[in-house]
Amino acid sequence: MKVTILVGTMTGTAEMVAQEVQDSLAADGREVETVLMDGLDGGVFDRDGAFLICTSTYGQGDVPDNAQAFYSALEGGRPDLSGVRYGIIALGDRTYTATYCHGGRRFDELLRSLGASRVGDMMEHDAGSGTMPEDVAVEWSGGWAELLDAPQRSAAA
Ligand SMILES: Cc1cc2nc3c(=O)[nH]c(=O)nc-3n(C[C@H](O)[C@H](O)[C@H](O)COP(=O)(O)O)c2cc1C
């Protein structure tokens, strides 16, 4: 199944993470495309395959600037996304206790409210953890991709 990675980033970390995940999934024979969220609207979900939201968090738990218009277009237009399957890679920093990884969490809540189904658990990365987000994401994405191929084990809970 094809995968489109949608990237929300302020300083490029999420884009770098997405590129590493793309390379890893492609090495496993999967067709993957990475797209920055700039200028997107709900029409992007007309593509075939599954979606991976890869986003950081800024401000007071906000999505990054390049994701704001996309988020607002979904929130305002409320497209029917039933049938859409997605995963979330959320980048954040636990020093922001009240808003840790809220960028990813906000996309998760929005997509679910539009009828989309999350596959697997959301991945969260703490910038202060001492681990590299791309390493954690590549490892996580292997399991996520397996769940895509085993729909009966996919969970939106
Ligand atoms: C000004 C600023 C605000 C941030 N706000 C949050 C936040 O509210 N919650 C959070 O979990 N992380 C927050 N972060 C951490 C970033 O999300 C994290 O460093 C991420 O890896 C950056 O990825 P990017 O380069 O793709 O934007 C903030 C970072 C900065 C510099």
The ligand as an ORCA input file, in Angstrom:
! r2SCAN-3c Opt
* xyz 0 1
  C       9.555     28.206     20.357
  C       9.322     26.742     20.524
  C       8.094     26.289     21.023
  C       7.845     24.917     21.204
  N       6.653     24.510     21.753
  C       6.457     23.192     22.017
  C       5.257     22.768     22.665
  O       4.369     23.535     22.998
  N       5.115     21.427     22.895
  C       6.077     20.507     22.546
  O       5.895     19.323     22.818
  N       7.224     20.905     21.935
  C       7.435     22.210     21.655
  N       8.603     22.604     21.038
  C       9.601     21.588     20.659
  C       9.568     21.230     19.159
  O       8.302     20.727     18.756
  C      10.642     20.154     18.908
  O      11.905     20.695     19.197
  C      10.616     19.591     17.488
  O      11.543     18.525     17.392
  C      10.965     20.633     16.436
  O      10.767     20.056     15.156
  P      10.806     20.914     13.787
  O      12.233     21.332     13.572
  O      10.336     19.957     12.737
  O       9.881     22.077     13.908
  C       8.845     23.966     20.862
  C      10.079     24.421     20.340
  C      10.332     25.786     20.178
  C      11.668     26.236     19.649
*
